[in-house]
């Protein structure tokens, strides 16, 4: 189902399955870390109101954990996902912090964004559901599901994500600025600017 904003109202990468022997996550402790470290940009419950910052509420814990680890700068090497702001925050987090944060955000209810442009969203819907076979672009539903819910421990939830954020990530995958998913880099390399914009618009309205 796709939700559009009313006229009166003004994406990915696979994540490793966590080990069964890993310490148990504590969402309550994660909430405390979120309030101290993450809330200014992502809101206390992960429902960011800033279009450039992702909505984290309801995101799969394994995906959040992977991204936070990827943001960390390792000695003698670049971060797997380069972002100067996130490198600083992620670098200060312990393994327990990451585990607890991921658990906390995954249990929050996402409020989601909305599609604003119906015509553009319909173009995105076609790509999301059917891909672009002539250019080898697979349908997004195969990994992210028809509703954008994704597959826990494999592919992230996309539904209701800010279109601006999704557009930026697909563009960064295409340019190589974001390089922590070979699969998404390959797919995004085949997308035109207009197609990225359409996909981002459609995803914003997915539920």
PyMOL commands that set and color helices and strands:
alter all, ss='L'
color gray80, all
select helices_A, chain A and resi 27-42+61-71+84-91+95-106+118-130+133-135+141-144+163-175+182-188+193-204
alter helices_A, ss='H'
color red, helices_A
deselect
rebuild
show_as cartoon
